[in-house]
Amino acid sequence: MANQSFQAFTFQATHLYAENVTASSLAERFGTPLYVYSRAAIEQNWDAFNQHLPAPHRTCYAVKANSNLAILQLLALKGAGFDVVSGGEIARVLKAGGRADSIVFSGVAKSKAEIEYALEVGILQFNVESLAELERISAIAQQRKQQARISLRVNPDVDARTHPYIATGLEANKFGIPMRDALAAFSKANQLPGLQVVGVDCHIGSQLTELTPFLDAMDRMLRLIDELAAQGIDITHLDMGGGLGVQYEDEQPPAVGDYIQAMLAKLADYPQLALYLEPGRAIVANAGILLTRVEYIKASQKKDFVIVDAGMNDMLRPSLYQAYHRVENTVQGKPLITKPVDVVGPVCETGDFLAQGRALAAEEGDVLAVFGAGAYGFAMSSNYNTRVRPAEVMVDGDAAYLIREREELEQLWQHERLADFKC
Ligand SMILES: *Cc1c(COP(=O)(O)O)cnc(C)c1O
């Protein structure tokens, strides 16, 4: 289980290490809150996909999970493809040294400017989510005298059995074209000028811990590909999106190899089809932790509050999805707080918590580690409550690289202007 068994963050004697560096020394050197990533863990997670998905198959890292330039750089050096959801993410990939022709562009609301930019730099393909978008891309490509390679995102209507906010494959979701409209959409795409239809794609949700929904969705997509072939529309690749889950608590998601082999087995009768995957979380979630310092311990009747310097603006997942993240003191051996504790942040919201009802040993000044913070952690951070966002560090063996400086207060209002009131 390559996606779970590698542990970049382990306790040796009483201290938590990130590869060969203690978490407490990182907190001392770079301050808190601090995101810490392991280069080896990211590479290992990437290799697990890549090794099972040789060309012409392709792995496109979903940039939105963690878009730090150094992480994109690391993956670009490994020859990764990229799945992006905005023009901004295309620009990041290029800035980090990624190849334009390795980019697939997903998202329901691509603007004219984003489509023009994508055509200008020459991305691999657009994953198109509606008929209106097809027409828009066709018109822009035609104007530019270019062919846009497109894939149509079809909603296979399978239940991913995950949190409702991250289930995307049901008909009730805003994503993709409903399966029953798919044939008509493809024949329209085939007739529109400026478009080259190459693929079918879907993305049924995130943090999936079972294979069945992926395989059910794939069966439906293959049936569609058969129907398209009967109409003379030849599809050369099938993009099954991302969504493979990771272990945050006691989930047992399938191993990367099992997940990919089960899908490849279905392609036995389709020698012309390349399989594309778009993993985000599975590449970076367990390759990152968030370090946060205890400011106060506040007792109350039923439970105690461990108040830390990281809040929901730094790490939104617990507040937004009631997500579980393991929280540990980076130095073991302190006495356990006798009551269950909530680990809460400084933000003025009751929903501002990182963990609830835990057993934890902690004192004022201690540094805690929030595990599984590499995906949708920094990427979803904000400046709510006029809080600067944390610094990010990548550890590589004994070395630690600062890959994002902590923001400074002045930067938070640099785009604001005092009004020139007349009286
Ligand atoms: C978010 C997203 C992904 C990545 O999902 P993970 O659960 O992080 O693997 C892949 N493809 C699309 C289209 C997405 O929106």
The ligand as an SDF file (V2000), in Angstrom:
LIG
                    3D

 15 15  0  0  0  0  0  0  0  0999 V2000
  -10.5690   18.0100   -7.5170 C   0  0  0  0  0  0  0  0  0  0  0  0
  -10.4210   17.2920   -8.7920 C   0  0  0  0  0  0  0  0  0  0  0  0
   -9.4950   16.2510   -8.9180 C   0  0  0  0  0  0  0  0  0  0  0  0
   -8.6460   15.7660   -7.7620 C   0  0  0  0  0  0  0  0  0  0  0  0
   -9.4080   15.1250   -6.7930 O   0  0  0  0  0  0  0  0  0  0  0  0
   -8.6580   14.3530   -5.5900 P   0  0  0  0  0  0  0  0  0  0  0  0
   -9.7810   13.8450   -4.7750 O   0  0  0  0  0  0  0  0  0  0  0  0
   -7.8280   15.3550   -4.8800 O   0  0  0  0  0  0  0  0  0  0  0  0
   -7.8470   13.2660   -6.1960 O   0  0  0  0  0  0  0  0  0  0  0  0
   -9.3480   15.6580  -10.1580 C   0  0  0  0  0  0  0  0  0  0  0  0
  -10.0940   16.0590  -11.2270 N   0  0  0  0  0  0  0  0  0  0  0  0
  -11.0030   17.0500  -11.1430 C   0  0  0  0  0  0  0  0  0  0  0  0
  -11.7740   17.4320  -12.3440 C   0  0  0  0  0  0  0  0  0  0  0  0
  -11.2040   17.7000   -9.9270 C   0  0  0  0  0  0  0  0  0  0  0  0
  -12.1150   18.6680   -9.8480 O   0  0  0  0  0  0  0  0  0  0  0  0
  1  2  1  0
  2  3  1  0
  2 14  2  0
  3  4  1  0
  3 10  2  0
  4  5  1  0
  5  6  1  0
  6  7  2  0
  6  8  1  0
  6  9  1  0
 10 11  1  0
 11 12  2  0
 12 13  1  0
 12 14  1  0
 14 15  1  0
M  END
$$$$
